Amino acid sequence: MLKTAIGIDIGGTNIRAALVGEDGTIREHVRVKSSSDPQAVQSLIEMLIGRLDVSDASAIGIGVPGRVDGRRVLSGGYVNLASIPVAERTEQRFGLPVAIENDCSMALIAEAAFGAARGKSNVVMLTIGTGIGGAILDAGQLLRGKGTAGQLGHTLVDRNGPACVCGRRGCVETMSSGTALGRHIAEAGLPAGTTAADLLAQRNAGDEVADGVLRRWAEPLQLAIDSLATTVDPDLFVLGGGLGGAALDALAAVPPVPSWYESRIVAASLGDDAGVIGAAVAALRATPRDVAGKRVVLINGVPASGKSGVAAALSKVTGWPVLSLDTIKNPFLGEIDGVDRPFNRKLGRASLKAMFAIVAEAPAGTTMILDAWFGFQPRAFALELIGSSGADHITEVWCSAPPAVIGERYAARASNRLPGHPGAEYVTELVELAGRAEPLRLGELVEVDTTAVFDADALAERLVPRLSTRR
């Protein structure tokens, strides 16, 4: 059964809490208006957790504004929790382990696991709201520097700009946050209730005042993004927070200057839920697993996607045993004559059942690698098998390659496969399947491009800390 945790997201407007499954699904969700008083915020956190079904939770994660080093809050923006032992007080109140992290880092964890940055290892996230939060994913891990790296809202864009709470002037937070947008609106003489959506609509209708406000808001953000691109050269930038989507639209009028460093900018896809989902996921990753539990790594992908090579390499560096669908099914194909495609699929379904039955019979503490194309059966069937296996943690490694490459691989090996497997005539259908196939998205997802050089050690390093005890 998948574990759950409680995720807390402390925002400038609202504090949100949710009971979240290991697969990123929100089971319960509550929220309350935020406060600038640290003691009041601590009380609100405890009140919100009390509204959720704590009996189902394994841990609590709390995303806080400002700098965080380990379990200590060092500074804050719209609320400064440095004077409050947030983790200790929450643990004492509820008896569950608590993980503390910067709020933007929590959102990035969620977007990397389930959202716009899924499958990417090098990502910069900026959350645009009351202030501007920042976080960096480097080789799949949060970049921390000596402890508090990632305060990207304090990237300097104008030394003569407005004073910032950090002590400097002209940080991007002072010029491109939601608070800054309100100031730009007021300075332009527009009504106080004007929103970013209003400005975008007015700009699209040719309003020069609205266009000017949006440019003054977006240009410093583009400068910050350009500087960060040269610093970390990420796969992409993700803009989140309440104004992330609007900021992306505003940037359309401020194209970056072509240079050596160009990174795609996308909007976050999890919306206001990113903070609570990421906080819960971070809490589960930081919590020691029950040694009596069992863990499964699903190596998933269409036929000829490179699953078997990934499974074998991962097994070699971790020592985890591999259960392959073909290993179980092929002896039957070798003994049974005249197997047609429908019967082959029936054997495949039975082989999947056998794989998870073996997991169910495995001793406590076992981690097993399951190599199969799980998508040839309904998703509900896989969920049922996982539920019956007793596995308490699932990681899915999705193997992919361009459809044409997958077709070429299958055609090259078709003549060597046992009778009963589809032959070379299956290639056209497989190429079409490869173009639309999707992972199961059960638990944490890791994507592997099998046309690139595969680093089994790096994958093992990424998986092992999340499948074992706290480092």
Secondary structure in CASP SS format (residue, H / E / C, confidence):
PFRMAT SS
TARGET T0000
AUTHOR 0000-0000-0000
METHOD secondary structure of the structure
MODEL  1
M C 1.00
L C 1.00
K C 1.00
T E 1.00
A E 1.00
I E 1.00
G E 1.00
I E 1.00
D E 1.00
I E 1.00
G C 1.00
G C 1.00
T C 1.00
N E 1.00
I E 1.00
R E 1.00
A E 1.00
A E 1.00
L E 1.00
V E 1.00
G E 1.00
E C 1.00
D C 1.00
G C 1.00
T C 1.00
I E 1.00
R E 1.00
E E 1.00
H E 1.00
V E 1.00
R E 1.00
V E 1.00
K E 1.00
S C 1.00
S C 1.00
S C 1.00
D C 1.00
P H 1.00
Q H 1.00
A H 1.00
V H 1.00
Q H 1.00
S H 1.00
L H 1.00
I H 1.00
E H 1.00
M H 1.00
L H 1.00
I H 1.00
G H 1.00
R H 1.00
L C 1.00
D C 1.00
V H 1.00
S H 1.00
D H 1.00
A E 1.00
S E 1.00
A E 1.00
I E 1.00
G E 1.00
I E 1.00
G E 1.00
V E 1.00
P C 1.00
G C 1.00
R C 1.00
V E 1.00
D E 1.00
G C 1.00
R C 1.00
R E 1.00
V E 1.00
L C 1.00
S C 1.00
G C 1.00
G C 1.00
Y C 1.00
V C 1.00
N C 1.00
L C 1.00
A C 1.00
S C 1.00
I C 1.00
P C 1.00
V H 1.00
A H 1.00
E H 1.00
R H 1.00
T H 1.00
E H 1.00
Q H 1.00
R H 1.00
F H 1.00
G C 1.00
L C 1.00
P C 1.00
V E 1.00
A E 1.00
I E 1.00
E E 1.00
N E 1.00
D H 1.00
C H 1.00
S H 1.00
M H 1.00
A H 1.00
L H 1.00
I H 1.00
A H 1.00
E H 1.00
A H 1.00
A H 1.00
F H 1.00
G C 1.00
A C 1.00
A C 1.00
R C 1.00
G C 1.00
K C 1.00
S C 1.00
N C 1.00
V E 1.00
V E 1.00
M E 1.00
L E 1.00
T E 1.00
I E 1.00
G C 1.00
T C 1.00
G C 1.00
I E 1.00
G E 1.00
G E 1.00
A E 1.00
I E 1.00
L E 1.00
D E 1.00
A C 1.00
G C 1.00
Q E 1.00
L E 1.00
L C 1.00
R C 1.00
G C 1.00
K C 1.00
G C 1.00
T C 1.00
A C 1.00
G C 1.00
Q C 1.00
L H 1.00
G H 1.00
H H 1.00
T C 1.00
L E 1.00
V C 1.00
D C 1.00
R C 1.00
N C 1.00
G C 1.00
P C 1.00
A E 1.00
C C 1.00
V C 1.00
C C 1.00
G C 1.00
R C 1.00
R E 1.00
G C 1.00
C E 1.00
V C 1.00
E H 1.00
T H 1.00
M H 1.00
S H 1.00
S C 1.00
G H 1.00
T H 1.00
A H 1.00
L H 1.00
G H 1.00
R H 1.00
H H 1.00
I H 1.00
A H 1.00
E H 1.00
A C 1.00
G C 1.00
L C 1.00
P C 1.00
A C 1.00
G C 1.00
T C 1.00
T C 1.00
A H 1.00
A H 1.00
D H 1.00
L H 1.00
L H 1.00
A H 1.00
Q H 1.00
R H 1.00
N H 1.00
A C 1.00
G C 1.00
D C 1.00
E H 1.00
V H 1.00
A H 1.00
D H 1.00
G H 1.00
V H 1.00
L H 1.00
R H 1.00
R H 1.00
W H 1.00
A H 1.00
E H 1.00
P H 1.00
L H 1.00
Q H 1.00
L H 1.00
A H 1.00
I H 1.00
D H 1.00
S H 1.00
L H 1.00
A H 1.00
T H 1.00
T H 1.00
V H 1.00
D C 1.00
P C 1.00
D C 1.00
L E 1.00
F E 1.00
V E 1.00
L E 1.00
G E 1.00
G C 1.00
G C 1.00
L C 1.00
G H 1.00
G H 1.00
A H 1.00
A H 1.00
L H 1.00
D H 1.00
A H 1.00
L H 1.00
A C 1.00
A C 1.00
V C 1.00
P C 1.00
P C 1.00
V C 1.00
P C 1.00
S C 1.00
W C 1.00
Y C 1.00
E C 1.00
S C 1.00
R E 1.00
I E 1.00
V E 1.00
A E 1.00
A C 1.00
S C 1.00
L C 1.00
G H 1.00
D H 1.00
D H 1.00
A H 1.00
G H 1.00
V H 1.00
I H 1.00
G H 1.00
A H 1.00
A H 1.00
V H 1.00
A H 1.00
A H 1.00
L H 1.00
R H 1.00
A H 1.00
T C 1.00
P C 1.00
R C 1.00
D C 1.00
V C 1.00
A C 1.00
G C 1.00
K E 1.00
R E 1.00
V E 1.00
V E 1.00
L E 1.00
I E 1.00
N E 1.00
G C 1.00
V C 1.00
P C 1.00
A C 1.00
S C 1.00
G C 1.00
K H 1.00
S H 1.00
G H 1.00
V H 1.00
A H 1.00
A H 1.00
A H 1.00
L H 1.00
S H 1.00
K H 1.00
V H 1.00
T H 1.00
G C 1.00
W C 1.00
P C 1.00
V E 1.00
L E 1.00
S E 1.00
L H 1.00
D H 1.00
T H 1.00
I H 1.00
K H 1.00
N H 1.00
P H 1.00
F H 1.00
L H 1.00
G H 1.00
E H 1.00
I C 1.00
D C 1.00
G C 1.00
V C 1.00
D C 1.00
R H 1.00
P H 1.00
F H 1.00
N H 1.00
R H 1.00
K H 1.00
L H 1.00
G H 1.00
R H 1.00
A H 1.00
S H 1.00
L H 1.00
K H 1.00
A H 1.00
M H 1.00
F H 1.00
A H 1.00
I H 1.00
V H 1.00
A H 1.00
E H 1.00
A C 1.00
P C 1.00
A C 1.00
G C 1.00
T C 1.00
T E 1.00
M E 1.00
I E 1.00
L E 1.00
D E 1.00
A C 1.00
W C 1.00
F H 1.00
G H 1.00
F H 1.00
Q C 1.00
P C 1.00
R H 1.00
A H 1.00
F H 1.00
A H 1.00
L H 1.00
E H 1.00
L H 1.00
I H 1.00
G H 1.00
S H 1.00
S H 1.00
G C 1.00
A E 1.00
D E 1.00
H E 1.00
I E 1.00
T E 1.00
E E 1.00
V E 1.00
W E 1.00
C E 1.00
S E 1.00
A C 1.00
P C 1.00
P H 1.00
A H 1.00
V H 1.00
I H 1.00
G H 1.00
E H 1.00
R H 1.00
Y H 1.00
A H 1.00
A H 1.00
R H 1.00
A H 1.00
S H 1.00
N H 1.00
R C 1.00
L C 1.00
P C 1.00
G C 1.00
H C 1.00
P C 1.00
G C 1.00
A H 1.00
E H 1.00
Y H 1.00
V H 1.00
T H 1.00
E H 1.00
L H 1.00
V H 1.00
E H 1.00
L H 1.00
A H 1.00
G H 1.00
R H 1.00
A C 1.00
E C 1.00
P C 1.00
L C 1.00
R C 1.00
L C 1.00
G C 1.00
E E 1.00
L E 1.00
V E 1.00
E E 1.00
V E 1.00
D E 1.00
T C 1.00
T C 1.00
A C 1.00
V C 1.00
F C 1.00
D C 1.00
A H 1.00
D H 1.00
A H 1.00
L H 1.00
A H 1.00
E H 1.00
R H 1.00
L H 1.00
V H 1.00
P H 1.00
R H 1.00
L H 1.00
S C 1.00
T C 1.00
R C 1.00
R C 1.00
END
